[in-house]
Amino acid sequence: MVGWPVKHSRSPLIHGHWIAQHKLDAAYRREEIAPEAFADFIAHLAERGYVGANITLPHKEAALALSEPDDRARAVGAANTLWYDGGRLCSTNTDVEGFTANLDAALPGWEQRVGEAVVLGAGGSARAVVYGLIERGVAKINVVNRTPERAEALRARFGQAVQPVHWAALPHLLTRAGLLINTTSLGMTGQPPLPIDLDPLPRHAVVADLVYVPLETPLLKAARARDLAVADGLGMLLHQAVRGFQVWFGVRPEVTPQLRALVEADLLK
Ligand code: NDP
């Protein structure tokens, strides 16, 4: 994991668990690399003994520029996973599949029942979420953001499926939403709460939150109280790690209740 800083990352715990489970002679390390040293670090990744890397803030755009991105990384405009294919340094953005795989695990067939989606937020994670929804054929994605220009930028990036909408229109929008996703940092420990009333949502609606500290956000709690299906941020975090492990070590690892319990315990520390 390459970042600046990286000490709070849970990725070493996740990949360490899978390395032990698959009895691999490998290690997953944290590398704290300043922005000015990043390009040189990546240029010598293999010489340092690495088969690849996860990339976190503030290097995800630089990683994109220094590698051969797949469609997901290119569309999102950020790479968070690097690996070698022969001599080529390839990249992807695993938040896209983390988001959709987490929904698949919680609710197989979700894309058939969604209809319209509402995405709260228009930051980095919203780009991955919107692209995941487009990949899975969701035809209308309403994006609500405090700064309207950033929602407009998502429309410019991803096209007509994205509809920028003001917060004030949210209650009406929710009446026809099959999927509501919070990609803002609201509801996170230390942040203001997310000001939203879930009452207008239809009974079949699914609520997803990317925030995973706390594990059960006030949004997810309110959704469960209404008996709505939910997908939580920790699930996404675990599922986004799968692809990296697979491309580095050639084994597709599983997101098990045991792994979840391990990371939950760490988050509760
Ligand atoms: P960004 O900083 O790129 O975007 C933050 C978003 O939150 C913006 O849309 C911003 O609106 C909105 N926001 C922040 N504060 C407020 C506020 N007070 N009122 C209204 N809107 C606000 O962050 P990311 O997209 O990278 O991450 C967002 C969250 O998702 C974080 O909590 C992060 O931990 C989580 N996350 C979880 C992942 C997982 O695997 N579960 C993966 C990636 C992220 P504006 O544009 O107006 O500033």
py3Dmol code that shows the C-alpha trace and the ligand (Angstrom):
import py3Dmol

protein = """\
ATOM      1  CA  MET A   1       0.000   0.000   0.000  1.00  0.00           C
ATOM      2  CA  VAL A   2       1.590   3.252  -1.154  1.00  0.00           C
ATOM      3  CA  GLY A   3       0.213   6.479   0.300  1.00  0.00           C
ATOM      4  CA  TRP A   4       1.040   9.624   2.217  1.00  0.00           C
ATOM      5  CA  PRO A   5       0.103   8.833   4.972  1.00  0.00           C
ATOM      6  CA  VAL A   6      -0.792   5.087   5.054  1.00  0.00           C
ATOM      7  CA  LYS A   7      -0.840   4.118   8.719  1.00  0.00           C
ATOM      8  CA  HIS A   8      -4.654   3.945   9.000  1.00  0.00           C
ATOM      9  CA  SER A   9      -5.109   1.582   6.057  1.00  0.00           C
ATOM     10  CA  ARG A  10      -6.863  -1.748   6.758  1.00  0.00           C
ATOM     11  CA  SER A  11      -5.484  -3.283   3.544  1.00  0.00           C
ATOM     12  CA  PRO A  12      -2.462  -4.926   5.268  1.00  0.00           C
ATOM     13  CA  LEU A  13      -4.869  -6.728   7.600  1.00  0.00           C
ATOM     14  CA  ILE A  14      -7.059  -7.945   4.722  1.00  0.00           C
ATOM     15  CA  HIS A  15      -4.230  -9.082   2.439  1.00  0.00           C
ATOM     16  CA  GLY A  16      -2.241 -10.479   5.370  1.00  0.00           C
ATOM     17  CA  HIS A  17      -5.229 -12.682   6.227  1.00  0.00           C
ATOM     18  CA  TRP A  18      -5.455 -14.016   2.665  1.00  0.00           C
ATOM     19  CA  ILE A  19      -1.672 -14.529   2.398  1.00  0.00           C
ATOM     20  CA  ALA A  20      -1.774 -16.676   5.548  1.00  0.00           C
ATOM     21  CA  GLN A  21      -4.935 -18.504   4.427  1.00  0.00           C
ATOM     22  CA  HIS A  22      -3.357 -19.422   1.071  1.00  0.00           C
ATOM     23  CA  LYS A  23       0.020 -20.181   2.711  1.00  0.00           C
ATOM     24  CA  LEU A  24       1.879 -17.850   0.347  1.00  0.00           C
ATOM     25  CA  ASP A  25       5.494 -16.854   0.786  1.00  0.00           C
ATOM     26  CA  ALA A  26       4.630 -13.169   0.409  1.00  0.00           C
ATOM     27  CA  ALA A  27       4.216  -9.959   2.363  1.00  0.00           C
ATOM     28  CA  TYR A  28       1.974  -6.895   2.046  1.00  0.00           C
ATOM     29  CA  ARG A  29       3.698  -3.750   3.273  1.00  0.00           C
ATOM     30  CA  ARG A  30       2.881  -0.118   3.894  1.00  0.00           C
ATOM     31  CA  GLU A  31       5.069   2.404   2.034  1.00  0.00           C
ATOM     32  CA  GLU A  32       4.784   6.029   3.066  1.00  0.00           C
ATOM     33  CA  ILE A  33       5.944   7.951  -0.017  1.00  0.00           C
ATOM     34  CA  ALA A  34       5.845  11.725  -0.453  1.00  0.00           C
ATOM     35  CA  PRO A  35       4.291  13.061  -3.684  1.00  0.00           C
ATOM     36  CA  GLU A  36       7.649  14.206  -5.078  1.00  0.00           C
ATOM     37  CA  ALA A  37       9.141  10.719  -4.616  1.00  0.00           C
ATOM     38  CA  PHE A  38       6.165   8.745  -5.993  1.00  0.00           C
ATOM     39  CA  ALA A  39       7.138   8.531  -9.694  1.00  0.00           C
ATOM     40  CA  ASP A  40      10.609   7.243  -8.829  1.00  0.00           C
ATOM     41  CA  PHE A  41       9.194   4.747  -6.342  1.00  0.00           C
ATOM     42  CA  ILE A  42       6.803   3.335  -8.958  1.00  0.00           C
ATOM     43  CA  ALA A  43       9.529   3.247 -11.641  1.00  0.00           C
ATOM     44  CA  HIS A  44      11.508   0.896  -9.361  1.00  0.00           C
ATOM     45  CA  LEU A  45       8.623  -1.099  -7.895  1.00  0.00           C
ATOM     46  CA  ALA A  46       9.765  -4.449  -9.291  1.00  0.00           C
ATOM     47  CA  GLU A  47      13.393  -3.821  -8.285  1.00  0.00           C
ATOM     48  CA  ARG A  48      12.127  -3.290  -4.752  1.00  0.00           C
ATOM     49  CA  GLY A  49      10.686  -6.800  -4.883  1.00  0.00           C
ATOM     50  CA  TYR A  50       7.034  -5.899  -5.412  1.00  0.00           C
ATOM     51  CA  VAL A  51       4.669  -7.709  -7.794  1.00  0.00           C
ATOM     52  CA  GLY A  52       2.272  -4.771  -7.595  1.00  0.00           C
ATOM     53  CA  ALA A  53       0.721  -2.252  -5.221  1.00  0.00           C
ATOM     54  CA  ASN A  54      -2.381  -0.619  -3.866  1.00  0.00           C
ATOM     55  CA  ILE A  55      -2.311   3.131  -4.201  1.00  0.00           C
ATOM     56  CA  THR A  56      -4.097   5.551  -1.921  1.00  0.00           C
ATOM     57  CA  LEU A  57      -4.274   9.321  -1.383  1.00  0.00           C
ATOM     58  CA  PRO A  58      -2.765  11.478  -2.721  1.00  0.00           C
ATOM     59  CA  HIS A  59      -1.248   9.318  -5.477  1.00  0.00           C
ATOM     60  CA  LYS A  60      -4.192   7.795  -7.357  1.00  0.00           C
ATOM     61  CA  GLU A  61      -4.114  10.239 -10.288  1.00  0.00           C
ATOM     62  CA  ALA A  62      -0.323   9.992 -10.564  1.00  0.00           C
ATOM     63  CA  ALA A  63      -0.592   6.177 -10.562  1.00  0.00           C
ATOM     64  CA  LEU A  64      -3.025   6.416 -13.468  1.00  0.00           C
ATOM     65  CA  ALA A  65      -0.580   8.524 -15.478  1.00  0.00           C
ATOM     66  CA  LEU A  66       2.360   6.200 -14.745  1.00  0.00           C
ATOM     67  CA  SER A  67       0.633   2.962 -15.784  1.00  0.00           C
ATOM     68  CA  GLU A  68      -1.513   1.365 -18.499  1.00  0.00           C
ATOM     69  CA  PRO A  69      -5.025   1.786 -17.071  1.00  0.00           C
ATOM     70  CA  ASP A  70      -7.994  -0.468 -17.857  1.00  0.00           C
ATOM     71  CA  ASP A  71     -11.426   0.988 -18.725  1.00  0.00           C
ATOM     72  CA  ARG A  72     -12.403   1.374 -15.075  1.00  0.00           C
ATOM     73  CA  ALA A  73      -9.336   3.321 -13.977  1.00  0.00           C
ATOM     74  CA  ARG A  74      -9.538   5.501 -17.087  1.00  0.00           C
ATOM     75  CA  ALA A  75     -13.245   6.212 -16.614  1.00  0.00           C
ATOM     76  CA  VAL A  76     -12.882   7.015 -12.911  1.00  0.00           C
ATOM     77  CA  GLY A  77      -9.720   9.055 -13.513  1.00  0.00           C
ATOM     78  CA  ALA A  78      -7.833   7.329 -10.695  1.00  0.00           C
ATOM     79  CA  ALA A  79      -5.924   4.053 -10.243  1.00  0.00           C
ATOM     80  CA  ASN A  80      -5.762   2.274  -6.890  1.00  0.00           C
ATOM     81  CA  THR A  81      -4.226  -1.059  -7.921  1.00  0.00           C
ATOM     82  CA  LEU A  82      -1.077  -1.761  -9.960  1.00  0.00           C
ATOM     83  CA  TRP A  83       0.367  -5.041 -11.241  1.00  0.00           C
ATOM     84  CA  TYR A  84       2.783  -6.290 -13.889  1.00  0.00           C
ATOM     85  CA  ASP A  85       1.696  -8.117 -16.992  1.00  0.00           C
ATOM     86  CA  GLY A  86       4.978  -9.162 -18.588  1.00  0.00           C
ATOM     87  CA  GLY A  87       6.940  -5.919 -18.597  1.00  0.00           C
ATOM     88  CA  ARG A  88       3.833  -3.687 -18.587  1.00  0.00           C
ATOM     89  CA  LEU A  89       2.677  -1.934 -15.449  1.00  0.00           C
ATOM     90  CA  CYS A  90      -1.145  -2.203 -15.555  1.00  0.00           C
ATOM     91  CA  SER A  91      -3.716  -0.495 -13.362  1.00  0.00           C
ATOM     92  CA  THR A  92      -7.377  -0.594 -12.426  1.00  0.00           C
ATOM     93  CA  ASN A  93      -9.746   1.040  -9.977  1.00  0.00           C
ATOM     94  CA  THR A  94     -11.072  -1.680  -7.686  1.00  0.00           C
ATOM     95  CA  ASP A  95     -13.624   0.598  -5.963  1.00  0.00           C
ATOM     96  CA  VAL A  96     -15.858   0.001  -8.999  1.00  0.00           C
ATOM     97  CA  GLU A  97     -16.024  -3.750  -8.484  1.00  0.00           C
ATOM     98  CA  GLY A  98     -15.923  -3.365  -4.698  1.00  0.00           C
ATOM     99  CA  PHE A  99     -19.142  -1.422  -4.892  1.00  0.00           C
ATOM    100  CA  THR A 100     -20.967  -3.714  -7.334  1.00  0.00           C
ATOM    101  CA  ALA A 101     -19.654  -6.996  -5.846  1.00  0.00           C
ATOM    102  CA  ASN A 102     -20.796  -5.881  -2.391  1.00  0.00           C
ATOM    103  CA  LEU A 103     -24.293  -5.269  -3.755  1.00  0.00           C
ATOM    104  CA  ASP A 104     -24.164  -8.650  -5.546  1.00  0.00           C
ATOM    105  CA  ALA A 105     -23.283 -10.350  -2.260  1.00  0.00           C
ATOM    106  CA  ALA A 106     -26.016  -8.538  -0.308  1.00  0.00           C
ATOM    107  CA  LEU A 107     -28.726  -8.758  -2.978  1.00  0.00           C
ATOM    108  CA  PRO A 108     -28.108 -10.919  -6.043  1.00  0.00           C
ATOM    109  CA  GLY A 109     -29.981  -9.490  -9.050  1.00  0.00           C
ATOM    110  CA  TRP A 110     -30.163  -5.974  -7.565  1.00  0.00           C
ATOM    111  CA  GLU A 111     -29.640  -4.319 -10.947  1.00  0.00           C
ATOM    112  CA  GLN A 112     -32.896  -5.769 -12.273  1.00  0.00           C
ATOM    113  CA  ARG A 113     -34.982  -4.168  -9.563  1.00  0.00           C
ATOM    114  CA  VAL A 114     -33.268  -0.810  -9.174  1.00  0.00           C
ATOM    115  CA  GLY A 115     -34.864   1.387 -11.833  1.00  0.00           C
ATOM    116  CA  GLU A 116     -33.523   4.804 -10.827  1.00  0.00           C
ATOM    117  CA  ALA A 117     -30.571   5.308  -8.497  1.00  0.00           C
ATOM    118  CA  VAL A 118     -29.794   8.301  -6.273  1.00  0.00           C
ATOM    119  CA  VAL A 119     -26.122   8.975  -5.518  1.00  0.00           C
ATOM    120  CA  LEU A 120     -25.370  11.419  -2.681  1.00  0.00           C
ATOM    121  CA  GLY A 121     -21.986  13.060  -3.262  1.00  0.00           C
ATOM    122  CA  ALA A 122     -19.839  13.735  -6.314  1.00  0.00           C
ATOM    123  CA  GLY A 123     -16.272  13.197  -5.057  1.00  0.00           C
ATOM    124  CA  GLY A 124     -13.727  10.495  -5.919  1.00  0.00           C
ATOM    125  CA  SER A 125     -15.761   7.549  -4.639  1.00  0.00           C
ATOM    126  CA  ALA A 126     -18.903   8.809  -6.420  1.00  0.00           C
ATOM    127  CA  ARG A 127     -17.056   8.483  -9.732  1.00  0.00           C
ATOM    128  CA  ALA A 128     -16.364   4.802  -9.034  1.00  0.00           C
ATOM    129  CA  VAL A 129     -19.965   4.223  -7.910  1.00  0.00           C
ATOM    130  CA  VAL A 130     -21.477   5.971 -10.942  1.00  0.00           C
ATOM    131  CA  TYR A 131     -19.242   4.003 -13.315  1.00  0.00           C
ATOM    132  CA  GLY A 132     -20.191   0.746 -11.563  1.00  0.00           C
ATOM    133  CA  LEU A 133     -23.872   1.579 -11.994  1.00  0.00           C
ATOM    134  CA  ILE A 134     -23.347   2.361 -15.682  1.00  0.00           C
ATOM    135  CA  GLU A 135     -21.427  -0.912 -16.170  1.00  0.00           C
ATOM    136  CA  ARG A 136     -24.389  -2.763 -14.711  1.00  0.00           C
ATOM    137  CA  GLY A 137     -26.916  -1.031 -16.951  1.00  0.00           C
ATOM    138  CA  VAL A 138     -28.598   1.369 -14.518  1.00  0.00           C
ATOM    139  CA  ALA A 139     -30.102   3.865 -16.966  1.00  0.00           C
ATOM    140  CA  LYS A 140     -30.848   6.798 -14.660  1.00  0.00           C
ATOM    141  CA  ILE A 141     -28.453   7.947 -11.972  1.00  0.00           C
ATOM    142  CA  ASN A 142     -29.499  11.072 -10.071  1.00  0.00           C
ATOM    143  CA  VAL A 143     -26.525  12.773  -8.427  1.00  0.00           C
ATOM    144  CA  VAL A 144     -27.141  15.115  -5.496  1.00  0.00           C
ATOM    145  CA  ASN A 145     -24.192  17.127  -4.193  1.00  0.00           C
ATOM    146  CA  ARG A 146     -23.599  20.126  -1.938  1.00  0.00           C
ATOM    147  CA  THR A 147     -21.488  21.722  -4.690  1.00  0.00           C
ATOM    148  CA  PRO A 148     -23.672  21.410  -7.821  1.00  0.00           C
ATOM    149  CA  GLU A 149     -20.732  21.961 -10.211  1.00  0.00           C
ATOM    150  CA  ARG A 150     -19.210  18.634  -9.148  1.00  0.00           C
ATOM    151  CA  ALA A 151     -22.447  16.797  -9.980  1.00  0.00           C
ATOM    152  CA  GLU A 152     -22.414  18.576 -13.358  1.00  0.00           C
ATOM    153  CA  ALA A 153     -18.833  17.382 -13.846  1.00  0.00           C
ATOM    154  CA  LEU A 154     -20.007  13.783 -13.378  1.00  0.00           C
ATOM    155  CA  ARG A 155     -22.544  14.270 -16.131  1.00  0.00           C
ATOM    156  CA  ALA A 156     -19.827  15.700 -18.391  1.00  0.00           C
ATOM    157  CA  ARG A 157     -17.633  12.670 -17.596  1.00  0.00           C
ATOM    158  CA  PHE A 158     -20.205   9.879 -17.809  1.00  0.00           C
ATOM    159  CA  GLY A 159     -22.938  11.279 -20.070  1.00  0.00           C
ATOM    160  CA  GLN A 160     -26.721  11.302 -20.202  1.00  0.00           C
ATOM    161  CA  ALA A 161     -27.328   8.539 -17.641  1.00  0.00           C
ATOM    162  CA  VAL A 162     -26.210  11.018 -14.964  1.00  0.00           C
ATOM    163  CA  GLN A 163     -28.730  13.612 -13.848  1.00  0.00           C
ATOM    164  CA  PRO A 164     -27.469  16.342 -11.481  1.00  0.00           C
ATOM    165  CA  VAL A 165     -30.220  17.238  -8.977  1.00  0.00           C
ATOM    166  CA  HIS A 166     -30.436  19.721  -6.079  1.00  0.00           C
ATOM    167  CA  TRP A 167     -30.740  18.574  -2.431  1.00  0.00           C
ATOM    168  CA  ALA A 168     -34.148  20.284  -2.249  1.00  0.00           C
ATOM    169  CA  ALA A 169     -35.537  17.798  -4.804  1.00  0.00           C
ATOM    170  CA  LEU A 170     -34.418  14.774  -2.778  1.00  0.00           C
ATOM    171  CA  PRO A 171     -37.744  13.875  -1.071  1.00  0.00           C
ATOM    172  CA  HIS A 172     -39.499  13.729  -4.432  1.00  0.00           C
ATOM    173  CA  LEU A 173     -36.609  11.887  -6.063  1.00  0.00           C
ATOM    174  CA  LEU A 174     -36.627   9.205  -3.372  1.00  0.00           C
ATOM    175  CA  THR A 175     -40.228   8.237  -4.152  1.00  0.00           C
ATOM    176  CA  ARG A 176     -39.016   6.584  -7.372  1.00  0.00           C
ATOM    177  CA  ALA A 177     -35.528   5.458  -6.323  1.00  0.00           C
ATOM    178  CA  GLY A 178     -34.733   1.750  -6.117  1.00  0.00           C
ATOM    179  CA  LEU A 179     -31.194   2.375  -4.871  1.00  0.00           C
ATOM    180  CA  LEU A 180     -29.816   5.118  -2.629  1.00  0.00           C
ATOM    181  CA  ILE A 181     -26.056   5.385  -2.129  1.00  0.00           C
ATOM    182  CA  ASN A 182     -24.218   7.704   0.230  1.00  0.00           C
ATOM    183  CA  THR A 183     -20.766   8.526  -1.135  1.00  0.00           C
ATOM    184  CA  THR A 184     -20.329  11.674   0.992  1.00  0.00           C
ATOM    185  CA  SER A 185     -18.345  11.612   4.213  1.00  0.00           C
ATOM    186  CA  LEU A 186     -21.474  12.658   6.144  1.00  0.00           C
ATOM    187  CA  GLY A 187     -22.405  10.194   8.874  1.00  0.00           C
ATOM    188  CA  MET A 188     -18.759   9.290   9.456  1.00  0.00           C
ATOM    189  CA  THR A 189     -17.483   9.538  13.029  1.00  0.00           C
ATOM    190  CA  GLY A 190     -16.453  13.166  13.585  1.00  0.00           C
ATOM    191  CA  GLN A 191     -18.477  14.469  10.603  1.00  0.00           C
ATOM    192  CA  PRO A 192     -21.956  16.025  10.616  1.00  0.00           C
ATOM    193  CA  PRO A 193     -24.890  13.598  10.196  1.00  0.00           C
ATOM    194  CA  LEU A 194     -26.461  13.044   6.792  1.00  0.00           C
ATOM    195  CA  PRO A 195     -29.657  15.109   6.717  1.00  0.00           C
ATOM    196  CA  ILE A 196     -32.074  12.742   4.986  1.00  0.00           C
ATOM    197  CA  ASP A 197     -35.492  11.224   5.665  1.00  0.00           C
ATOM    198  CA  LEU A 198     -35.908   7.754   4.157  1.00  0.00           C
ATOM    199  CA  ASP A 199     -39.713   7.696   4.439  1.00  0.00           C
ATOM    200  CA  PRO A 200     -40.368   8.485   0.755  1.00  0.00           C
ATOM    201  CA  LEU A 201     -38.292   5.485  -0.458  1.00  0.00           C
ATOM    202  CA  PRO A 202     -40.319   2.592  -1.894  1.00  0.00           C
ATOM    203  CA  ARG A 203     -40.360  -0.679   0.085  1.00  0.00           C
ATOM    204  CA  HIS A 204     -38.169  -2.505  -2.436  1.00  0.00           C
ATOM    205  CA  ALA A 205     -35.416   0.136  -2.268  1.00  0.00           C
ATOM    206  CA  VAL A 206     -31.833  -0.743  -1.365  1.00  0.00           C
ATOM    207  CA  VAL A 207     -29.654   1.601   0.708  1.00  0.00           C
ATOM    208  CA  ALA A 208     -25.854   1.527   0.455  1.00  0.00           C
ATOM    209  CA  ASP A 209     -23.386   3.583   2.479  1.00  0.00           C
ATOM    210  CA  LEU A 210     -19.682   3.856   1.639  1.00  0.00           C
ATOM    211  CA  VAL A 211     -18.875   5.158   5.114  1.00  0.00           C
ATOM    212  CA  TYR A 212     -17.653   2.312   7.382  1.00  0.00           C
ATOM    213  CA  VAL A 213     -16.677   4.183  10.560  1.00  0.00           C
ATOM    214  CA  PRO A 214     -19.003   3.616  12.360  1.00  0.00           C
ATOM    215  CA  LEU A 215     -19.827   0.189  10.913  1.00  0.00           C
ATOM    216  CA  GLU A 216     -23.527   0.870  11.187  1.00  0.00           C
ATOM    217  CA  THR A 217     -24.027   4.456  10.096  1.00  0.00           C
ATOM    218  CA  PRO A 218     -27.179   6.379  11.085  1.00  0.00           C
ATOM    219  CA  LEU A 219     -28.264   6.019   7.423  1.00  0.00           C
ATOM    220  CA  LEU A 220     -28.020   2.210   7.512  1.00  0.00           C
ATOM    221  CA  LYS A 221     -29.702   2.120  10.901  1.00  0.00           C
ATOM    222  CA  ALA A 222     -32.640   4.144   9.559  1.00  0.00           C
ATOM    223  CA  ALA A 223     -32.844   1.887   6.481  1.00  0.00           C
ATOM    224  CA  ARG A 224     -32.883  -1.280   8.620  1.00  0.00           C
ATOM    225  CA  ALA A 225     -35.553   0.266  10.863  1.00  0.00           C
ATOM    226  CA  ARG A 226     -37.669   0.612   7.710  1.00  0.00           C
ATOM    227  CA  ASP A 227     -36.881  -3.011   6.752  1.00  0.00           C
ATOM    228  CA  LEU A 228     -35.027  -1.949   3.603  1.00  0.00           C
ATOM    229  CA  ALA A 229     -32.178  -4.029   2.167  1.00  0.00           C
ATOM    230  CA  VAL A 230     -28.739  -2.566   2.904  1.00  0.00           C
ATOM    231  CA  ALA A 231     -25.115  -2.865   1.736  1.00  0.00           C
ATOM    232  CA  ASP A 232     -22.484  -1.414   4.049  1.00  0.00           C
ATOM    233  CA  GLY A 233     -19.147   0.330   3.527  1.00  0.00           C
ATOM    234  CA  LEU A 234     -17.075  -2.426   5.128  1.00  0.00           C
ATOM    235  CA  GLY A 235     -18.470  -4.927   2.596  1.00  0.00           C
ATOM    236  CA  MET A 236     -17.304  -2.655  -0.220  1.00  0.00           C
ATOM    237  CA  LEU A 237     -13.868  -2.240   1.352  1.00  0.00           C
ATOM    238  CA  LEU A 238     -13.429  -6.030   1.571  1.00  0.00           C
ATOM    239  CA  HIS A 239     -14.727  -6.729  -1.939  1.00  0.00           C
ATOM    240  CA  GLN A 240     -12.521  -4.053  -3.530  1.00  0.00           C
ATOM    241  CA  ALA A 241      -9.448  -5.879  -2.187  1.00  0.00           C
ATOM    242  CA  VAL A 242     -10.226  -9.144  -4.031  1.00  0.00           C
ATOM    243  CA  ARG A 243      -9.013  -8.140  -7.499  1.00  0.00           C
ATOM    244  CA  GLY A 244      -5.602  -6.902  -6.347  1.00  0.00           C
ATOM    245  CA  PHE A 245      -4.836 -10.151  -4.545  1.00  0.00           C
ATOM    246  CA  GLN A 246      -5.947 -12.091  -7.613  1.00  0.00           C
ATOM    247  CA  VAL A 247      -3.742 -10.198 -10.080  1.00  0.00           C
ATOM    248  CA  TRP A 248      -0.695 -10.269  -7.781  1.00  0.00           C
ATOM    249  CA  PHE A 249      -0.863 -13.890  -6.621  1.00  0.00           C
ATOM    250  CA  GLY A 250      -3.066 -15.705  -9.170  1.00  0.00           C
ATOM    251  CA  VAL A 251      -5.639 -16.824  -6.590  1.00  0.00           C
ATOM    252  CA  ARG A 252      -9.083 -15.256  -6.241  1.00  0.00           C
ATOM    253  CA  PRO A 253      -9.605 -14.869  -2.467  1.00  0.00           C
ATOM    254  CA  GLU A 254     -12.971 -14.935  -0.735  1.00  0.00           C
ATOM    255  CA  VAL A 255     -14.715 -12.380   1.425  1.00  0.00           C
ATOM    256  CA  THR A 256     -15.761 -14.586   4.345  1.00  0.00           C
ATOM    257  CA  PRO A 257     -17.548 -13.841   7.636  1.00  0.00           C
ATOM    258  CA  GLN A 258     -14.212 -14.664   9.320  1.00  0.00           C
ATOM    259  CA  LEU A 259     -12.378 -11.916   7.377  1.00  0.00           C
ATOM    260  CA  ARG A 260     -15.189  -9.488   8.077  1.00  0.00           C
ATOM    261  CA  ALA A 261     -15.028 -10.233  11.806  1.00  0.00           C
ATOM    262  CA  LEU A 262     -11.263  -9.657  11.787  1.00  0.00           C
ATOM    263  CA  VAL A 263     -11.569  -6.187  10.213  1.00  0.00           C
ATOM    264  CA  GLU A 264     -14.625  -5.310  12.321  1.00  0.00           C
ATOM    265  CA  ALA A 265     -12.652  -6.055  15.475  1.00  0.00           C
ATOM    266  CA  ASP A 266      -9.842  -3.804  14.242  1.00  0.00           C
ATOM    267  CA  LEU A 267     -12.262  -0.964  13.438  1.00  0.00           C
ATOM    268  CA  LEU A 268     -13.764  -1.219  16.918  1.00  0.00           C
ATOM    269  CA  LYS A 269     -10.329  -0.885  18.613  1.00  0.00           C
TER     270      LYS A 269
END
"""
ligand_1 = """\
48
NDP
P -14.218 13.188 -1.476
O -13.531 14.128 -0.572
O -13.689 13.003 -2.860
O -15.769 13.616 -1.592
C -16.498 13.943 -0.444
C -17.971 14.142 -0.793
O -18.674 14.419 0.429
C -18.228 15.329 -1.733
O -19.334 15.043 -2.550
C -18.559 16.443 -0.736
O -19.389 17.466 -1.271
C -19.360 15.667 0.313
N -19.345 16.363 1.600
C -18.322 16.447 2.498
N -18.697 17.177 3.567
C -19.976 17.578 3.343
C -20.905 18.364 4.070
N -20.589 18.882 5.268
N -22.148 18.550 3.549
C -22.473 18.026 2.339
N -21.638 17.269 1.592
C -20.395 17.051 2.088
O -14.258 11.813 -0.676
P -14.415 10.323 -1.244
O -15.438 10.311 -2.311
O -13.075 9.773 -1.561
O -14.942 9.538 0.056
C -16.215 9.773 0.603
C -16.513 8.759 1.700
O -16.539 7.444 1.162
C -15.468 8.738 2.839
O -16.163 8.585 4.065
C -14.661 7.494 2.549
O -14.128 6.926 3.717
C -15.708 6.586 1.939
N -15.135 5.577 1.047
C -15.373 4.260 1.316
C -14.912 3.269 0.492
C -15.223 1.842 0.805
O -14.578 0.949 0.246
N -16.190 1.584 1.661
C -14.110 3.578 -0.724
C -13.931 5.010 -0.928
C -14.410 5.958 -0.068
P -18.721 18.741 -2.020
O -18.388 18.283 -3.413
O -19.801 19.763 -1.969
O -17.504 19.120 -1.216
"""
view = py3Dmol.view(width=600, height=400)
view.addModel(protein, "pdb")
view.setStyle({"model": 0}, {"cartoon": {"style": "trace"}})
view.addModel(ligand_1, "xyz")
view.setStyle({"model": 1}, {"stick": {}})
view.zoomTo()
view.show()
